[in-house]
Amino acid sequence: MGMGTITRMSIGHTSTATMTDLSERALLRLMTWLSPAFPVGAFSYSHGIEHAVEEGLLGSRESLVAWLDELLVHGSAWNDAVLFAESWRRAKSGDVGEIIELAGAMAGSKERHMETMLQGAAFQQALAVWSSEQSPGALDGVPYAVAVGNTAARHDIALEPALTAYLHAFVSNLVQAAVRIVPLGQSDGVSALAALEEAVLATAALAAASTLDNLGSATFMSEIMAMRHETQYSRVFRS
């Protein structure tokens, strides 16, 4: 585990967006869309972490960082980042139907599917506070990563910073879930986020230069925990 594992593949596609290609308005919108205050209900989901805690697989800051690092490099977060990037690239043409179907099919369990679809629907609904001119191209029945990627492109927000913000929001939500259920202190949560900075940045950069051929995951234990959570008797989270 750890950042030494980020040697996924040689990706030939070159990203056209750098971390400097972000206007003040774009930054503000990213902060709004991916804020805990934006009503997508992300706080309701633990992405299987709740059951990993139940089975004793997660019980410290170190184990949490290792778990999330694996999701970013080899797991669901990597796949979501690739799908986000492809939906961003296809947004202007409107040719995202294949990506919507693929993203939904790649959700490995009932709760994972619910998590991505309900957050995607909530994200789309919350965008209605902008005028139709400001929020073009809304999609129906779309997984969360695809919804955010499509929207970022249609608002002319550069790909790599949009991906970085999305992945940061992903790990932030799961860190907060772990703070509640491990439990961990708030200082442990902040330390975990600091430890994951390089993984977030590296995954965003790789995914921005990816294609659908780079999809693939190998975090079997995370998928098993998500499936077992469906029958967990006493639980706080929906996934």
C-alpha positions, 0 to 999 in steps of 0.5 A: 500500500501507499504512494509507492503503488501509483505506477498503474500504467503508462497513459499516453493521452495528454491532459489539456488542463493544468492546475492553473487553468481555474478561474475564481468563478470556477473555483467557487463553483467547485467549492460549492458543488463539493462542499458538505453543505451541497445537498447530495446526502454524501454524509449518509454513505460510508462506502462499506467502511462501516462494515470494515470497522464492524469486522475489525479491519479499520480501527486506526488512522493508519489503517484508514489512510491505507484503505483510502489510498487503495481505493484511490489507486486501485479501487472504486475511486480510481474507476470513478475518476476515469469515468468522470474524465470521460464524461467531462470530455464527452459533455460538449458533444452530449455523447455520455449515454454509454458512460452513464450505463457503464458507471452504473454497471460498475457499481459492485453491489446494491448499496454502491449502486444506490450510493452513486445513483442517489447522489447523482440525482441529488446533485442534478436537482441541487443545480436548479438553483442556477438559471438554465443558462448557467446550468446547461445539459442536466442529465437524468438517472446518472451516477454521481461521478458522471454528473459532476464531470459532465457539469464541470465541463459544461461550466468550462471548469478544467478537468484536472482541478475538477477531478482533484476537488471531486477526489478530495470530497470523496476521501473527506466524506469517508474520513468523516465517516471513520471519525464517527464510527471508529471512532477517531479524533478530529485531529486524526481526521485532519492528519488522514487528509494530509496523508492522502494529499499526494494520492489525490493529486496523483490519481487526478493527474493520471485519470485526467490523462486516461481513457476507458481502457484504463478502467479496472480495480482490485480492492476486493475487500472493500467490495466485500465489505460493501456487500456485507453491509447490506445485511448488517443489523445495526448501522448508521450509514446507508452503505 
